[in-house]
Amino acid sequence: MPGVPHRVDGAPAPARTGDAPVPYSRLMALQCEATLLITRHGDAGYEHPHVLSDSGGWLTGKGKAQTRELAEGLRSRRVALVYTSTMDRAVESAAIAGDVLGVPVRTVEGLEEYSVGLLAGRENDDQELRGVYSAWLAGHVGMRIPGGESGTEVIERYSEALQGIADLHRGETVLVFSHGGVMSLCIPRLGANVRDDLAAQQYLPNCATAEVAIGDDGFHVVSWPGTDNRAVV
């Protein structure tokens, strides 16, 4: 039959995926940015609060109230989905927000806080850990926490996790629960429109949200908690 591709044996060839036009609505969605409301989890308690650990922690009563208040304030944003790191305090935050907003919750690896590695069990104010993290914020991201990650590795896996979420939600807004340390390190370095030191002197409180738009042109930091946008390049 003229115009119909055939195999060598004469039977019609299977249609190629590339032959079907991509729907216009899909093309438009791919050109849109995804809006990620990246949020630190609610106030949390820990079994050993003054000791370094990679274990999850849990939300306090204050943390639960913070998370509900946050979610209530986002009703008008039409949040399509809630994403969370694998750590318990973030998972619990996401479950509360998802319930308030009436949307599903998904767990994504790569959003978790940086690991303390072999420094686990030391006091929270351990100077070696503080020194490495301070070096990261100053731009020396090649340094590594003993038995843990380098700053470069943290940024790479965080970027991949956020990009993966964004690719699924072009033209939509999603809420993402993560952690203060990785947010402060990674988001300024991923955003093309802000300085790397955006968060260097700014403590990130629980349930604080950074709005980030991710599209074909990369990451754009729309807002950062506690700033007046003077950090925007």
N, C-alpha and C positions, 0 to 999 in steps of 0.2 A: 504494500500500500504506500503510494507516494507520500513523502513527508513524515512517515512514521519510522523512527530508527528501528532496525532489526539486528538481532544477533547473527552470527555466522550460520547457525542452524536454521535460520529463517523465522524464528519466533520473535515476537516484538521484544525489544530490549527494555529492561526496567527503567522507569523514569529516573533521571538524575536529580538529586536534590537541588542542584544549581539551576535546573530548568524552570522551577517554579518561582515566580516573582515574590519577593518579600512584601508582605502586606504594608500599605502606606502607613498604617497606624504603628506598626512595629518599627519602621524606619524612623518615624518621628520620635518614638520613645528612645531609640538608640542615640539620637542626637540630643536628647534632654539630659540634664544633670540629675543625679540622685542626691537627695538631701538627707544627710545623716546627723541626727541629734545625738552626739556622743557624750555620754553622761557617766560621771563617777557614781558608783554604787552608794546606797544609803549608809548611814552610820552603823558600824559593825563592832561586835564584841569578839574576843578571842580567848581560847583556853589559857594561853600564856601571853597576855597582852604586852609584856615588856621584853619578849624574846623574838628574835627573827625567825620566821617560818614561811614556807610556801603553802601551808594548809589554808583552807577556805575561810573560816570565820563565819559569823552569822549576824543577821540584822538585829539591832536592838529595837526596843519600842520606838525610840526616836527615829531610827533609820526607817522603820516601816511607815511612820507618819510622814517623813520627808519624801519617801517614794510615792506615796499616795497623793500628796500635795503636788508633786512634780507632774504625775500622770494626769491629774485633774486639770492642771494648767495647760496640758497639751491637747485637750479634746478638740480644739478648733484647728489643729494642724493636720487632721486626718491621717494619723499615723497608720501605715499599712501593716507593719509587723514590728515586733520587738526582738532584738538580738541581744545575746549576752555572752560574756566569756564563760569558761568552764568552771570558774571559781565560785564556791557556794554563796558568798555574799552578793555577788553579781547575779547569780541565777535566782536567788530569792527576790532581789530587787526587780528583776525582769518579770517574775511570776506575778508580783503585785501590780506592776504597771500594765501588764498584758490583761489582767483581770479588769482593771479600771477602764482601760481603753477598748476592751472587747476584741482584742486581736491575738493571733497566735504568737508563740514565743519559740525562738530557735537558738540553740547553743552553737557557737562557732569557736573553733580553736584558733589561737593567734591573738586574741584580744586580752589575754590574761596579763597580770602584773609581771614585771621582770622577776626572774628567780634569784633568790639570795644564795643559791648554790651551796658551797661548802661552809658558808658563813652562818647557816642555820644553827640556832641554839645560842648565838651570841646576843648581847643586849641590843635593843632597838636602835640605840644611838651609836652603834659600832662605827668607829672612825674609818675603817677600811672600806666599808660599804658606802658610807657617805662620800668618801674621797672619790670612789669610782663614779658614783652617780653625778657628783659635782663636775667631774671631768667630762662626762657625757654632755651635760648641759652647756659646758664651755666649748663643745665641739670636738672633743677627743673621743669619738665614738668607737674607736678601735680597741679601747681598753676593755678588759673582761673581768667580771666578777669571778673569783676563784670557784671553779666547778660549775659556773653558770654561763650566761650569755655575754657577748660583747654588745655594746650599744648598737653597732651596725646590724647585728643579728636581730635585736629587738625591733628596730625600725623596719627591717625587711619583712618580718613575719606579721607585724602589725599592719603594714601597708597592704600586704597581700590579703589579709583578712578583710580590711575595709573595702578594698577594690572588689573583692568577691561579692560582698554584700551590695555594693553600688551597682555592679553589673546586673544584678537581679531586680533592681528597683529604679531604673531610669524613669524620671518623671514622677517619682513618688517620694514620700518622706518616711523614714524609719527611725526608731529609737534604738540606740545601741548602748548597753551597759558595759562599762570597762572600769579602769582603775587609774588613780591619780598619777602614779609614777610614769606609766607608759603614755598616758595622755599628754603629760607635760613635756616628755621627751620627744615623742613622735609627731604629734599633730603640727607643732610649729615647723618641723623639718620637712613635713610633707606638703604643707601649704606654700604655694608659690608666691603668695601675696603678703606674707608676714615674715618678720625676722625670726631667726632661730632662737633668739633669747626671749621670745614672747612670754614664756612661762618661767623663766629663770628665777625671778624674784616674786612670783605670784603664787601663793599657796592655793591649791585647788580644793575647795570644800566638798563635802558629800553632796551628791545630787546636783552638782554644778554641771552645766551643759555647754559644750562647744558645738556650734553648728558648722558643718562642713559640707560644701557642695563638691561632688565628684562627677566629672564628665570627660569628654574627649580631650579637654585641655588640662586634665589632671585635677589636683586637689586645690580648693579655694576655701580658706577659712573665712566664713561669714561673720562669726562672732566668737569671742573667747571670754569666759567668765572674769568679771572684775576689771576689765580694761575699758578704756574710752576710745579704742581704735587708733591710738597714737602709734601702736606697734605695727600697724599696717604699712607696708612699703609703698 
